Structure formats: structure tokens, C-alpha cells
Amino acid sequence: MAAAELVSDGRSCAQSDSTACIQPSIHKWQPPIGRFSKKFDPQWESVWIAERAGEIVGSVFLVRASATVAKLCLLYVEPSNRGFGLGRRQVDQCIRFARTKGYKTLTLWTNDVLASARRIYETAGFRLVKQEQHHSFGKNLVGQTWDLAL
């Protein structure tokens, strides 16, 4: 499977030389992202949609939590596209965007059972700052907050 290409120069995925790309996007996912699209502020926030052969294979959101803090949300890679570095590339894009916008901290919340995602965050320099037990999805889980000083 070809590696995903990050297209950030305005080309669409169809114009990319690769069979997969990640591009800033909000239009295709407006119905599923509901509240995000209604409050979306493109000056401070973004969403990247990863596509391969015209199919959505992943996404990540960056939202403004405050003037100095951005929040990485909803990192997702389709199971068939995992293991190729796509999640890492999406997180790297969020970090670059947050730095460009002048945020001082990038934060995220996840569950401890999401080991692959946690490895991506640790490798990118995020530090675990808080853990708390909760009950979601019919299971007892441990929620974690991770921060990255920018």
C-alpha cells in the first residue's frame, strides 16, 4: 500500500501524485461533524481528512480551547490503513498547525486502551498529565489527558 501524502499546497487529492493524501477539509464531513462545523473558525482550527483512492481513510481535528491552548481531537485511521504511519503524519500536521498559529500547548484526551495512538503521542513529545477512571462504551476505562508544550 502506498504511503499517504500530505497535500498542503492547494492541490486536491485527485491532483496528487500519490494514491493517498491528507488535506485540510471540512466540506465532505459536515453532516458527521455537526457542532464542529457550526463553530468552526478556520483562522484557529482545522480538520484534515486522509483519502486513498477517493475513500476517506482517516481524520484528525484541531480545535481552539483557549488563546494559548489547542486541542487535538478524534484522531482516526481506518483499520485497513493502520501501520503505515498515517496517524503519526496526521498528529505531526496538527503540531505544525498549532505552532504556526502561536498556541503554547497542544492537549488531547484519550483512553489508556488505545495503545497505538498513545505511542504516537509519546513519540511526538506529548506528556501524560492526568488520568481518571470512567465508564464509557459499556466498559470501565481510564481516560488520559496528554499535553505537548509548543
JODANOR-V104685 format. One line per field, one symbol per residue. ss: DSSP state (H for helix, E for strand, C for the rest). Layout:
ss = ???
This chain:
ss = CCCCEECCCCCCHHHCCCCEEEEECCCCCHHHHHHHHHHCCCCCCEEEEEEECCEEEEEEEEEECCCCEEEEEEEEECHHHCCCCHHHHHHHHHHHHHHHCCCCEEEEEEECCCHHHHHHHHHCCCEEEEEEEEEECCEEEEEEEEEEEC
